[in-house]
Amino acid sequence: MVRVLAETGSITRVARGIFDRTSVERYRVGRGSGRTRTRAEHTAWGAIAILSNAAPLGLGDVQTYRVRATLREIIEPTELAIRLRDRATVTTWSGHRSVITRVHEELVVPGRQRLGLIEDDAIVDGYIHTDRIANLVRRFRLVEDTTGSITLRYTGMDIGFVKYLAAFNRTLAAVDAATSLDPRERAVGEQTLASRLELFRENDRL
């Protein structure tokens, strides 16, 4: 299975029998026990919208009902974060420090400050549409790097809708933080998601 994960790019092989620690940790944090069922990209974004108290985009009445029913059953924020992982493909890159600000300007960045965390100007973490990532990587000469300071989360969801959710409240920022490799950031994200789940269940009973 480890060989398959390396061949599919889920983890990074450094040499025969040796794998990049950061890529393995990111895989482990993002998938938990591996037994949690994930949501398809559009339903994952629908769940984030519902938790944000916003109207989901592209979900019919039946799908919306099913997503709401699933959210009512989830208690643990870690399970929620894992279920929502397929909202985007997460990749990390490195590049010259002079391009950091320009890359940031082209992404939808939920922002650590929404969670009370300090922003680091040397780190970029945001969303971009799948159709645009190749062009961005080429223009700024980014190099894929598991320890890089640039995190690109690419998705096929309407990027305007992603931007709307990022600005609406803290939910999307919390989903991102809940799978961070930084224990403090992860704890803050999980705490925020736990509050959003509790609020959703209370309102859903009304």
C-alpha positions in Angstrom: 0.0 0.0 0.0 2.9 2.4 0.8 4.2 1.8 -2.7 0.8 2.6 -4.2 0.6 5.8 -2.2 4.0 6.8 -3.5 3.1 6.0 -7.1 -0.1 8.0 -6.9 1.7 11.0 -5.3 -0.1 10.7 -2.0 3.3 10.5 -0.2 6.7 11.3 -1.5 9.4 8.7 -2.0 12.9 10.0 -1.3 14.8 6.8 -2.1 14.1 3.1 -2.2 12.3 2.2 1.1 12.6 5.8 2.3 9.7 8.3 2.3 9.4 12.0 3.1 8.3 12.5 6.7 6.3 15.6 6.0 4.3 14.0 3.2 3.5 11.0 5.4 2.4 13.2 8.3 0.2 15.2 6.0 -1.3 12.0 4.7 -1.9 10.7 8.1 -3.5 13.9 9.5 -5.7 14.3 6.5 -7.1 10.8 6.5 -7.2 9.6 10.2 -7.8 5.9 10.5 -8.7 5.6 6.8 -12.2 4.3 7.6 -14.0 7.6 7.4 -16.1 8.1 4.3 -15.3 11.3 2.5 -17.7 13.6 0.5 -17.4 14.3 -3.2 -16.0 17.7 -4.0 -19.3 19.4 -4.6 -21.0 17.9 -1.6 -18.0 18.7 0.6 -18.4 22.4 -0.4 -22.1 22.1 0.2 -21.4 20.8 3.8 -19.1 23.8 4.4 -21.7 26.2 3.1 -24.4 24.7 5.4 -22.1 24.9 8.4 -21.4 28.5 7.4 -25.2 29.1 7.4 -24.9 29.9 3.7 -26.9 28.3 0.8 -25.0 25.5 -0.9 -24.1 25.8 -4.6 -25.1 23.2 -7.0 -26.9 20.8 -4.6 -30.4 19.7 -5.2 -33.0 19.3 -2.4 -32.3 15.6 -1.9 -28.5 16.1 -1.8 -28.9 19.0 0.6 -31.1 16.9 2.9 -28.6 14.0 2.9 -25.7 16.4 3.7 -27.6 17.9 6.6 -28.5 14.5 7.9 -24.8 13.5 7.8 -23.7 16.6 9.6 -26.3 16.0 12.4 -24.6 12.6 13.0 -21.0 13.9 13.2 -19.8 14.7 16.7 -16.0 14.8 16.4 -14.4 17.8 14.5 -11.6 15.5 13.3 -14.1 13.3 11.6 -15.7 16.3 9.9 -12.3 17.6 8.6 -11.5 14.2 7.2 -14.9 13.9 5.5 -14.4 17.3 3.8 -10.8 16.6 2.6 -11.9 16.0 -1.1 -13.1 19.7 -1.4 -9.6 20.3 -2.8 -6.3 18.7 -3.7 -3.6 20.1 -1.4 -0.1 20.6 -2.8 3.0 22.4 -1.3 5.5 24.4 -3.2 8.6 26.5 -2.8 9.6 29.6 -4.7 11.7 32.7 -4.5 10.7 34.9 -1.6 10.0 37.8 -4.0 7.0 36.0 -5.4 5.2 35.2 -2.1 3.1 38.4 -2.2 2.1 38.0 -5.8 1.1 34.4 -5.3 -1.0 35.4 -2.3 -2.8 37.9 -4.4 -4.0 35.2 -6.9 -5.4 32.9 -4.2 -8.5 32.8 -2.1 -7.0 32.9 1.4 -9.4 32.2 4.3 -6.7 33.6 6.7 -5.3 32.5 10.0 -6.3 35.7 11.7 -9.9 34.7 11.5 -9.1 32.1 14.0 -7.0 34.4 16.2 -3.7 33.0 14.9 -0.8 35.2 13.8 -0.3 35.5 10.1 3.2 34.8 8.7 4.1 36.8 5.7 6.5 34.1 4.5 3.8 31.5 4.3 1.0 31.4 1.7 -2.0 29.0 2.0 -5.0 29.4 -0.3 -7.4 28.1 -2.9 -7.1 28.3 -6.7 -9.3 26.8 -9.5 -7.9 23.6 -11.0 -7.7 25.2 -14.4 -5.4 28.0 -13.2 -2.8 26.1 -11.1 -0.5 25.1 -14.0 -0.3 28.6 -15.2 0.5 30.0 -11.8 3.2 27.5 -11.1 4.8 28.2 -14.5 4.7 32.0 -14.1 6.2 32.1 -10.7 8.6 29.2 -11.3 7.3 27.2 -8.3 8.8 23.9 -7.4 6.8 21.2 -5.7 8.2 20.7 -2.3 6.6 18.9 0.7 8.3 21.3 3.1 7.6 24.4 0.9 6.0 27.6 2.3 3.4 27.8 -0.4 0.3 25.7 -0.1 -2.0 25.6 -3.1 -5.4 24.0 -2.7 -6.9 23.5 -6.1 -10.6 22.7 -6.7 -13.1 22.6 -9.5 -15.7 24.5 -7.4 -16.6 27.9 -8.6 -13.8 30.0 -7.1 -16.2 33.0 -6.6 -18.2 30.8 -4.3 -15.1 29.7 -2.4 -14.2 33.3 -2.0 -17.6 34.1 -0.7 -17.4 31.3 1.9 -13.8 32.4 2.9 -15.1 35.9 3.7 -18.4 34.8 5.2 -17.2 33.5 8.5 -14.5 31.3 10.1 -15.8 27.9 9.0 -13.5 27.4 5.9 -10.5 28.7 7.8 -11.3 26.2 10.6 -11.6 23.3 8.1 -8.1 24.1 6.7 -6.6 24.5 10.2 -8.1 21.2 11.5 -5.7 19.2 9.3 -2.6 21.4 9.9 0.6 19.8 10.8 1.0 22.4 13.5 -0.6 21.0 16.7 -1.7 24.4 18.0 -3.3 25.5 14.7 -5.0 22.1 14.4 -6.4 22.4 17.9 -7.8 25.9 17.2 -9.4 24.6 14.0 -10.9 21.6 15.7 -12.3 23.8 18.5 -13.9 26.1 16.0 -15.4 23.2 14.0 -16.8 21.7 17.2 -18.6 25.0 17.9 -19.9 25.1 14.3 -21.3 21.6 14.6 -23.0 22.3 17.9 -24.5 25.5 16.5 -25.7 23.6 13.4 -27.4 20.9 15.5 -29.1 23.4 17.7 -30.5 25.4 14.8 -31.4 22.3 12.8 -33.8 21.2 15.6 -35.7 24.5 15.4 
